């Protein structure tokens, strides 16, 4: 990796706590953020980011549902020009090791 900044960051657990703080911090740096949590709190975090004139999207998905997460994140990625993605795993979910999308 050449140390270049990501085009966007995907943050799990973005609805509250460390995940929310990470999503807000990334947005303050001008990085578009995909906020993910299993509740609508991901949408609330994305709303705050957009109110601050930054770019954000959100998905309310349960990380325990690996097929749904893979499908929705892959669709999100495919619909955007971002190619260098950062990932902040701040959700308290442990699952099988493997690619995110």
Secondary structure, DSSP 8 states (H G I E B T S, - for coil): ------SEEEEETTTSHHHHHHHHHHHHTT-EEEEEESSTHHHHHHHHHHHTT--EEEEE--TT-HHHHHHHHHHHHHTS---SEEEEE-SS-----S---
